[in-house]
Amino acid sequence: MKTLVWVEHDNAQMKDATLAAVTAASKLGEVHAIVAGSGCQAVADQAAKVAGIGKVHLADDAAYANALPENVAPLIADLMGHHDAFVAPATTTGKNIAPRVAALLDVMQISDILSVEGDKTFTRPIYAGNAIATVTTSDEKLVITVRGTAFDKAATEGGSGEVEAVSGSGDAGLSAFVSEEIAKSDRPELTSAKIIVSGGRALGSSEKFEEVITPLADKLGAGIGASRAAVDAGYVPNDYQVGQTGKIVAPEVYIAIGISGAIQHLAGMKDSKTIIAINKDEDAPIFQIADYGIVADLFNAVPELTGKL
């Protein structure tokens, strides 16, 4: 089976989310990669060095500069004439492109897989991760998105893939890139951070969030996350959101402060290696999955904890 993996990138650097998708794809057979962008030769060269990738298809065209799915999906659908499966990381971009590829191929998408059980059999979470479904498809061509926290990352060195230039239909004229506003931070990106400190609605305001959460994160060199309630209340930007409708994370340590543990939030962080919860409500659901729990007023406990680090 030949598998085509979507390489997530910013036209200069390949993103880590790609590496988990490569690991998943390697369980299906031979792995090829698709790098679509503008001025992205460096990304193709990086992808070619990833262990397990045999060939990199490079589509370098201004139409693919911002990975507009209306432009990229037809390119991938054409390449699927020589591949059996398309695999993309379950990122914002991957989840934007994969359904369009599936529609063009007239197949069902298999979303957010956790494991590969056979050539056409996979496991995936349902009901916000409370149940794991085993699914089998009879489609000839497979379109799959991969939950990055469920697979090890492929090694970035050791591969010797061949880079091959390909071309697509270019600009479909259905959408246009206008602008983007990217939150810049010196902190680790949430999906790759080893330690995450997250705050919830109990913090009460953006000022208190900054006053309580930031010093602790600074001491630990951690990424900062938040529950959807905290994001909706305007305490922090949407980029901080962890959960079913936010980012899926699995750090070494996840510290949940003032987060009750709604099912949607747990779906995004329950695979963390060690979970520490601080909440004054001893019946909060977060304590059911926490490895360590502190029943205390966060406004007292967190500054004390920060002071002792």
Contacts in CASP RR format, 6 or more apart in sequence:
PFRMAT RR
TARGET T0000
AUTHOR 0000-0000-0000
METHOD contacts of the structure
MODEL  1
MKTLVWVEHDNAQMKDATLAAVTAASKLGEVHAIVAGSGCQAVADQAAKV
AGIGKVHLADDAAYANALPENVAPLIADLMGHHDAFVAPATTTGKNIAPR
VAALLDVMQISDILSVEGDKTFTRPIYAGNAIATVTTSDEKLVITVRGTA
FDKAATEGGSGEVEAVSGSGDAGLSAFVSEEIAKSDRPELTSAKIIVSGG
RALGSSEKFEEVITPLADKLGAGIGASRAAVDAGYVPNDYQVGQTGKIVA
PEVYIAIGISGAIQHLAGMKDSKTIIAINKDEDAPIFQIADYGIVADLFN
AVPELTGKL
1 28 0 8 1.000
1 29 0 8 1.000
1 30 0 8 1.000
1 84 0 8 1.000
1 85 0 8 1.000
1 119 0 8 1.000
2 29 0 8 1.000
2 30 0 8 1.000
2 32 0 8 1.000
2 82 0 8 1.000
2 83 0 8 1.000
2 84 0 8 1.000
2 85 0 8 1.000
3 25 0 8 1.000
3 26 0 8 1.000
3 28 0 8 1.000
3 29 0 8 1.000
3 30 0 8 1.000
3 31 0 8 1.000
3 32 0 8 1.000
3 83 0 8 1.000
3 84 0 8 1.000
3 85 0 8 1.000
3 86 0 8 1.000
3 87 0 8 1.000
4 32 0 8 1.000
4 33 0 8 1.000
4 34 0 8 1.000
4 57 0 8 1.000
4 76 0 8 1.000
4 79 0 8 1.000
4 80 0 8 1.000
4 83 0 8 1.000
4 85 0 8 1.000
4 86 0 8 1.000
4 87 0 8 1.000
5 18 0 8 1.000
5 21 0 8 1.000
5 22 0 8 1.000
5 25 0 8 1.000
5 31 0 8 1.000
5 32 0 8 1.000
5 33 0 8 1.000
5 34 0 8 1.000
5 53 0 8 1.000
5 86 0 8 1.000
5 87 0 8 1.000
5 88 0 8 1.000
6 18 0 8 1.000
6 21 0 8 1.000
6 33 0 8 1.000
6 34 0 8 1.000
6 76 0 8 1.000
6 86 0 8 1.000
6 87 0 8 1.000
6 88 0 8 1.000
6 89 0 8 1.000
6 93 0 8 1.000
6 94 0 8 1.000
6 97 0 8 1.000
6 98 0 8 1.000
7 14 0 8 1.000
7 18 0 8 1.000
7 33 0 8 1.000
7 34 0 8 1.000
7 35 0 8 1.000
7 43 0 8 1.000
7 47 0 8 1.000
7 56 0 8 1.000
8 14 0 8 1.000
8 15 0 8 1.000
8 17 0 8 1.000
8 18 0 8 1.000
8 89 0 8 1.000
8 91 0 8 1.000
8 93 0 8 1.000
8 94 0 8 1.000
9 15 0 8 1.000
9 18 0 8 1.000
9 35 0 8 1.000
9 37 0 8 1.000
9 40 0 8 1.000
9 43 0 8 1.000
11 37 0 8 1.000
11 38 0 8 1.000
11 39 0 8 1.000
11 40 0 8 1.000
11 43 0 8 1.000
11 65 0 8 1.000
12 40 0 8 1.000
12 42 0 8 1.000
12 43 0 8 1.000
13 42 0 8 1.000
13 43 0 8 1.000
13 46 0 8 1.000
14 43 0 8 1.000
14 46 0 8 1.000
14 47 0 8 1.000
14 50 0 8 1.000
15 91 0 8 1.000
16 153 0 8 1.000
16 191 0 8 1.000
16 192 0 8 1.000
17 89 0 8 1.000
17 91 0 8 1.000
17 148 0 8 1.000
17 191 0 8 1.000
18 33 0 8 1.000
18 47 0 8 1.000
18 50 0 8 1.000
18 89 0 8 1.000
19 50 0 8 1.000
19 153 0 8 1.000
19 154 0 8 1.000
19 156 0 8 1.000
20 89 0 8 1.000
20 146 0 8 1.000
20 147 0 8 1.000
20 148 0 8 1.000
20 149 0 8 1.000
20 150 0 8 1.000
20 151 0 8 1.000
20 152 0 8 1.000
20 153 0 8 1.000
20 154 0 8 1.000
21 87 0 8 1.000
21 88 0 8 1.000
21 89 0 8 1.000
21 146 0 8 1.000
21 148 0 8 1.000
21 151 0 8 1.000
22 31 0 8 1.000
22 33 0 8 1.000
22 50 0 8 1.000
22 52 0 8 1.000
22 53 0 8 1.000
22 154 0 8 1.000
23 151 0 8 1.000
23 152 0 8 1.000
23 153 0 8 1.000
23 154 0 8 1.000
24 87 0 8 1.000
24 113 0 8 1.000
24 116 0 8 1.000
24 144 0 8 1.000
24 146 0 8 1.000
24 151 0 8 1.000
25 31 0 8 1.000
25 85 0 8 1.000
25 87 0 8 1.000
26 52 0 8 1.000
26 154 0 8 1.000
27 116 0 8 1.000
27 118 0 8 1.000
28 84 0 8 1.000
28 85 0 8 1.000
28 87 0 8 1.000
28 116 0 8 1.000
28 119 0 8 1.000
28 142 0 8 1.000
30 54 0 8 1.000
31 52 0 8 1.000
31 53 0 8 1.000
31 54 0 8 1.000
32 53 0 8 1.000
32 54 0 8 1.000
32 55 0 8 1.000
32 56 0 8 1.000
32 57 0 8 1.000
32 83 0 8 1.000
33 47 0 8 1.000
33 50 0 8 1.000
33 53 0 8 1.000
33 55 0 8 1.000
33 56 0 8 1.000
33 57 0 8 1.000
34 56 0 8 1.000
34 57 0 8 1.000
34 59 0 8 1.000
34 75 0 8 1.000
34 76 0 8 1.000
34 79 0 8 1.000
34 166 0 8 1.000
35 43 0 8 1.000
35 44 0 8 1.000
35 47 0 8 1.000
35 56 0 8 1.000
35 57 0 8 1.000
35 58 0 8 1.000
35 59 0 8 1.000
36 59 0 8 1.000
36 61 0 8 1.000
36 64 0 8 1.000
36 67 0 8 1.000
36 72 0 8 1.000
36 75 0 8 1.000
36 76 0 8 1.000
37 43 0 8 1.000
37 59 0 8 1.000
37 60 0 8 1.000
37 61 0 8 1.000
37 64 0 8 1.000
37 65 0 8 1.000
37 67 0 8 1.000
38 60 0 8 1.000
38 61 0 8 1.000
38 62 0 8 1.000
38 64 0 8 1.000
38 65 0 8 1.000
39 60 0 8 1.000
40 58 0 8 1.000
40 60 0 8 1.000
41 58 0 8 1.000
41 60 0 8 1.000
44 56 0 8 1.000
44 58 0 8 1.000
44 163 0 8 1.000
45 163 0 8 1.000
46 156 0 8 1.000
47 53 0 8 1.000
47 56 0 8 1.000
48 54 0 8 1.000
48 56 0 8 1.000
48 159 0 8 1.000
48 160 0 8 1.000
48 161 0 8 1.000
48 162 0 8 1.000
48 163 0 8 1.000
49 156 0 8 1.000
49 157 0 8 1.000
49 158 0 8 1.000
49 159 0 8 1.000
49 160 0 8 1.000
49 161 0 8 1.000
50 154 0 8 1.000
50 155 0 8 1.000
50 156 0 8 1.000
50 158 0 8 1.000
50 159 0 8 1.000
51 154 0 8 1.000
51 155 0 8 1.000
51 156 0 8 1.000
51 157 0 8 1.000
51 158 0 8 1.000
51 159 0 8 1.000
52 154 0 8 1.000
52 159 0 8 1.000
53 154 0 8 1.000
53 159 0 8 1.000
53 161 0 8 1.000
54 159 0 8 1.000
54 160 0 8 1.000
54 161 0 8 1.000
54 162 0 8 1.000
55 161 0 8 1.000
55 162 0 8 1.000
55 163 0 8 1.000
55 164 0 8 1.000
56 161 0 8 1.000
56 162 0 8 1.000
56 163 0 8 1.000
56 164 0 8 1.000
57 79 0 8 1.000
57 164 0 8 1.000
57 166 0 8 1.000
58 163 0 8 1.000
58 164 0 8 1.000
58 165 0 8 1.000
58 166 0 8 1.000
59 75 0 8 1.000
59 165 0 8 1.000
59 166 0 8 1.000
59 167 0 8 1.000
59 168 0 8 1.000
60 165 0 8 1.000
61 167 0 8 1.000
61 168 0 8 1.000
61 170 0 8 1.000
62 171 0 8 1.000
63 71 0 8 1.000
63 170 0 8 1.000
63 171 0 8 1.000
63 172 0 8 1.000
64 71 0 8 1.000
64 72 0 8 1.000
64 75 0 8 1.000
64 170 0 8 1.000
65 177 0 8 1.000
66 177 0 8 1.000
66 180 0 8 1.000
67 93 0 8 1.000
67 96 0 8 1.000
67 97 0 8 1.000
68 175 0 8 1.000
68 176 0 8 1.000
68 177 0 8 1.000
69 96 0 8 1.000
69 97 0 8 1.000
69 100 0 8 1.000
70 100 0 8 1.000
70 172 0 8 1.000
70 173 0 8 1.000
70 174 0 8 1.000
70 175 0 8 1.000
71 169 0 8 1.000
71 170 0 8 1.000
71 171 0 8 1.000
71 172 0 8 1.000
71 173 0 8 1.000
71 175 0 8 1.000
72 97 0 8 1.000
73 97 0 8 1.000
73 100 0 8 1.000
73 101 0 8 1.000
73 103 0 8 1.000
73 104 0 8 1.000
74 104 0 8 1.000
74 168 0 8 1.000
74 169 0 8 1.000
74 170 0 8 1.000
74 172 0 8 1.000
75 166 0 8 1.000
75 168 0 8 1.000
75 169 0 8 1.000
75 170 0 8 1.000
76 86 0 8 1.000
76 97 0 8 1.000
76 101 0 8 1.000
77 101 0 8 1.000
77 104 0 8 1.000
77 105 0 8 1.000
78 168 0 8 1.000
78 169 0 8 1.000
79 166 0 8 1.000
80 86 0 8 1.000
80 101 0 8 1.000
80 105 0 8 1.000
80 141 0 8 1.000
83 141 0 8 1.000
84 140 0 8 1.000
84 141 0 8 1.000
84 142 0 8 1.000
85 141 0 8 1.000
85 142 0 8 1.000
85 143 0 8 1.000
85 144 0 8 1.000
86 98 0 8 1.000
86 101 0 8 1.000
86 141 0 8 1.000
86 142 0 8 1.000
86 143 0 8 1.000
86 144 0 8 1.000
87 144 0 8 1.000
87 145 0 8 1.000
87 146 0 8 1.000
88 94 0 8 1.000
88 95 0 8 1.000
88 97 0 8 1.000
88 98 0 8 1.000
88 144 0 8 1.000
88 145 0 8 1.000
88 146 0 8 1.000
89 145 0 8 1.000
89 146 0 8 1.000
89 148 0 8 1.000
90 111 0 8 1.000
90 112 0 8 1.000
90 145 0 8 1.000
90 146 0 8 1.000
90 147 0 8 1.000
90 148 0 8 1.000
90 248 0 8 1.000
94 145 0 8 1.000
95 111 0 8 1.000
95 145 0 8 1.000
98 109 0 8 1.000
98 111 0 8 1.000
98 143 0 8 1.000
98 144 0 8 1.000
98 145 0 8 1.000
99 109 0 8 1.000
99 143 0 8 1.000
101 143 0 8 1.000
102 108 0 8 1.000
102 109 0 8 1.000
102 143 0 8 1.000
105 141 0 8 1.000
105 143 0 8 1.000
107 137 0 8 1.000
107 139 0 8 1.000
107 140 0 8 1.000
107 141 0 8 1.000
107 142 0 8 1.000
107 143 0 8 1.000
108 137 0 8 1.000
108 139 0 8 1.000
108 143 0 8 1.000
109 143 0 8 1.000
109 144 0 8 1.000
109 145 0 8 1.000
110 122 0 8 1.000
110 124 0 8 1.000
110 135 0 8 1.000
110 137 0 8 1.000
110 142 0 8 1.000
110 143 0 8 1.000
110 144 0 8 1.000
110 145 0 8 1.000
111 124 0 8 1.000
111 144 0 8 1.000
111 145 0 8 1.000
112 124 0 8 1.000
112 125 0 8 1.000
112 145 0 8 1.000
112 146 0 8 1.000
112 147 0 8 1.000
113 122 0 8 1.000
113 123 0 8 1.000
113 124 0 8 1.000
113 144 0 8 1.000
113 145 0 8 1.000
113 146 0 8 1.000
113 147 0 8 1.000
113 150 0 8 1.000
114 122 0 8 1.000
114 123 0 8 1.000
114 124 0 8 1.000
114 125 0 8 1.000
114 132 0 8 1.000
114 147 0 8 1.000
114 150 0 8 1.000
115 122 0 8 1.000
115 123 0 8 1.000
115 150 0 8 1.000
116 122 0 8 1.000
117 123 0 8 1.000
117 134 0 8 1.000
120 136 0 8 1.000
120 137 0 8 1.000
120 138 0 8 1.000
120 139 0 8 1.000
120 142 0 8 1.000
121 134 0 8 1.000
121 135 0 8 1.000
121 136 0 8 1.000
122 134 0 8 1.000
122 135 0 8 1.000
122 136 0 8 1.000
122 144 0 8 1.000
123 132 0 8 1.000
123 133 0 8 1.000
123 134 0 8 1.000
123 135 0 8 1.000
124 132 0 8 1.000
124 133 0 8 1.000
124 135 0 8 1.000
124 147 0 8 1.000
125 131 0 8 1.000
125 132 0 8 1.000
125 133 0 8 1.000
125 147 0 8 1.000
125 267 0 8 1.000
126 132 0 8 1.000
126 133 0 8 1.000
128 244 0 8 1.000
128 263 0 8 1.000
128 264 0 8 1.000
128 266 0 8 1.000
128 267 0 8 1.000
129 267 0 8 1.000
130 263 0 8 1.000
147 248 0 8 1.000
148 191 0 8 1.000
148 248 0 8 1.000
149 248 0 8 1.000
149 249 0 8 1.000
149 250 0 8 1.000
149 271 0 8 1.000
150 271 0 8 1.000
183 237 0 8 1.000
183 239 0 8 1.000
187 193 0 8 1.000
187 217 0 8 1.000
187 221 0 8 1.000
187 222 0 8 1.000
187 223 0 8 1.000
187 224 0 8 1.000
188 194 0 8 1.000
188 221 0 8 1.000
188 222 0 8 1.000
188 223 0 8 1.000
189 223 0 8 1.000
190 196 0 8 1.000
190 223 0 8 1.000
190 225 0 8 1.000
190 239 0 8 1.000
190 240 0 8 1.000
190 242 0 8 1.000
190 247 0 8 1.000
190 249 0 8 1.000
191 247 0 8 1.000
191 248 0 8 1.000
191 249 0 8 1.000
193 222 0 8 1.000
193 223 0 8 1.000
193 249 0 8 1.000
193 251 0 8 1.000
194 251 0 8 1.000
194 252 0 8 1.000
194 253 0 8 1.000
195 220 0 8 1.000
195 221 0 8 1.000
195 222 0 8 1.000
195 223 0 8 1.000
195 251 0 8 1.000
195 252 0 8 1.000
195 253 0 8 1.000
195 254 0 8 1.000
195 255 0 8 1.000
196 222 0 8 1.000
196 223 0 8 1.000
196 224 0 8 1.000
196 225 0 8 1.000
196 242 0 8 1.000
196 249 0 8 1.000
196 251 0 8 1.000
196 253 0 8 1.000
196 254 0 8 1.000
196 255 0 8 1.000
196 269 0 8 1.000
196 272 0 8 1.000
197 213 0 8 1.000
197 216 0 8 1.000
197 217 0 8 1.000
197 220 0 8 1.000
197 222 0 8 1.000
197 223 0 8 1.000
197 224 0 8 1.000
197 225 0 8 1.000
197 255 0 8 1.000
197 257 0 8 1.000
198 213 0 8 1.000
198 224 0 8 1.000
198 225 0 8 1.000
198 226 0 8 1.000
198 227 0 8 1.000
198 242 0 8 1.000
198 254 0 8 1.000
198 255 0 8 1.000
198 256 0 8 1.000
198 257 0 8 1.000
198 259 0 8 1.000
198 269 0 8 1.000
199 209 0 8 1.000
199 213 0 8 1.000
199 225 0 8 1.000
199 226 0 8 1.000
199 227 0 8 1.000
199 230 0 8 1.000
199 256 0 8 1.000
199 257 0 8 1.000
199 258 0 8 1.000
199 259 0 8 1.000
200 209 0 8 1.000
200 226 0 8 1.000
200 227 0 8 1.000
200 229 0 8 1.000
200 230 0 8 1.000
200 235 0 8 1.000
200 256 0 8 1.000
200 257 0 8 1.000
200 258 0 8 1.000
200 259 0 8 1.000
201 227 0 8 1.000
201 229 0 8 1.000
201 230 0 8 1.000
201 233 0 8 1.000
201 235 0 8 1.000
201 258 0 8 1.000
202 257 0 8 1.000
202 258 0 8 1.000
202 259 0 8 1.000
202 260 0 8 1.000
202 279 0 8 1.000
202 280 0 8 1.000
202 298 0 8 1.000
203 209 0 8 1.000
203 212 0 8 1.000
203 213 0 8 1.000
203 230 0 8 1.000
203 235 0 8 1.000
203 257 0 8 1.000
203 258 0 8 1.000
203 298 0 8 1.000
204 233 0 8 1.000
204 235 0 8 1.000
205 235 0 8 1.000
206 234 0 8 1.000
206 235 0 8 1.000
206 236 0 8 1.000
208 299 0 8 1.000
209 226 0 8 1.000
209 230 0 8 1.000
209 235 0 8 1.000
209 236 0 8 1.000
212 257 0 8 1.000
212 298 0 8 1.000
212 299 0 8 1.000
212 302 0 8 1.000
212 303 0 8 1.000
213 224 0 8 1.000
213 257 0 8 1.000
213 302 0 8 1.000
214 224 0 8 1.000
215 303 0 8 1.000
215 306 0 8 1.000
216 222 0 8 1.000
216 255 0 8 1.000
216 257 0 8 1.000
216 302 0 8 1.000
216 305 0 8 1.000
216 306 0 8 1.000
216 309 0 8 1.000
217 223 0 8 1.000
217 224 0 8 1.000
219 306 0 8 1.000
219 307 0 8 1.000
219 309 0 8 1.000
220 253 0 8 1.000
220 309 0 8 1.000
222 253 0 8 1.000
222 255 0 8 1.000
224 236 0 8 1.000
224 240 0 8 1.000
225 236 0 8 1.000
225 240 0 8 1.000
225 241 0 8 1.000
225 242 0 8 1.000
226 235 0 8 1.000
226 236 0 8 1.000
226 240 0 8 1.000
226 241 0 8 1.000
226 242 0 8 1.000
227 241 0 8 1.000
227 242 0 8 1.000
227 243 0 8 1.000
227 259 0 8 1.000
227 261 0 8 1.000
227 262 0 8 1.000
227 265 0 8 1.000
228 241 0 8 1.000
228 243 0 8 1.000
228 245 0 8 1.000
228 246 0 8 1.000
228 262 0 8 1.000
228 264 0 8 1.000
228 265 0 8 1.000
229 262 0 8 1.000
230 236 0 8 1.000
230 240 0 8 1.000
231 237 0 8 1.000
231 238 0 8 1.000
231 240 0 8 1.000
231 241 0 8 1.000
241 247 0 8 1.000
242 248 0 8 1.000
242 249 0 8 1.000
242 265 0 8 1.000
242 268 0 8 1.000
242 269 0 8 1.000
243 264 0 8 1.000
243 265 0 8 1.000
243 266 0 8 1.000
243 267 0 8 1.000
243 268 0 8 1.000
243 269 0 8 1.000
244 263 0 8 1.000
244 264 0 8 1.000
244 265 0 8 1.000
244 267 0 8 1.000
244 268 0 8 1.000
245 264 0 8 1.000
246 268 0 8 1.000
247 268 0 8 1.000
248 267 0 8 1.000
248 268 0 8 1.000
248 269 0 8 1.000
248 271 0 8 1.000
249 268 0 8 1.000
249 269 0 8 1.000
249 272 0 8 1.000
250 269 0 8 1.000
250 271 0 8 1.000
250 272 0 8 1.000
250 273 0 8 1.000
251 272 0 8 1.000
251 273 0 8 1.000
252 272 0 8 1.000
252 273 0 8 1.000
252 274 0 8 1.000
253 272 0 8 1.000
253 273 0 8 1.000
253 274 0 8 1.000
253 276 0 8 1.000
254 269 0 8 1.000
254 272 0 8 1.000
254 274 0 8 1.000
254 275 0 8 1.000
254 276 0 8 1.000
255 276 0 8 1.000
255 277 0 8 1.000
255 278 0 8 1.000
256 269 0 8 1.000
256 275 0 8 1.000
256 276 0 8 1.000
256 277 0 8 1.000
256 278 0 8 1.000
256 279 0 8 1.000
256 286 0 8 1.000
256 290 0 8 1.000
257 278 0 8 1.000
257 279 0 8 1.000
257 298 0 8 1.000
257 302 0 8 1.000
258 278 0 8 1.000
258 279 0 8 1.000
258 298 0 8 1.000
259 265 0 8 1.000
259 277 0 8 1.000
259 279 0 8 1.000
259 284 0 8 1.000
259 286 0 8 1.000
260 279 0 8 1.000
260 281 0 8 1.000
260 284 0 8 1.000
260 285 0 8 1.000
260 286 0 8 1.000
261 284 0 8 1.000
261 285 0 8 1.000
261 286 0 8 1.000
262 285 0 8 1.000
263 285 0 8 1.000
266 285 0 8 1.000
266 286 0 8 1.000
266 289 0 8 1.000
269 275 0 8 1.000
270 289 0 8 1.000
274 291 0 8 1.000
274 292 0 8 1.000
275 286 0 8 1.000
275 289 0 8 1.000
275 290 0 8 1.000
275 291 0 8 1.000
275 292 0 8 1.000
276 290 0 8 1.000
276 291 0 8 1.000
276 292 0 8 1.000
276 293 0 8 1.000
276 294 0 8 1.000
277 284 0 8 1.000
277 286 0 8 1.000
277 287 0 8 1.000
277 290 0 8 1.000
277 292 0 8 1.000
277 293 0 8 1.000
277 294 0 8 1.000
278 293 0 8 1.000
278 294 0 8 1.000
278 296 0 8 1.000
278 298 0 8 1.000
278 301 0 8 1.000
278 302 0 8 1.000
278 305 0 8 1.000
279 286 0 8 1.000
279 287 0 8 1.000
279 293 0 8 1.000
279 294 0 8 1.000
279 295 0 8 1.000
279 298 0 8 1.000
280 295 0 8 1.000
280 296 0 8 1.000
280 297 0 8 1.000
280 298 0 8 1.000
281 295 0 8 1.000
282 295 0 8 1.000
287 293 0 8 1.000
287 295 0 8 1.000
294 301 0 8 1.000
END
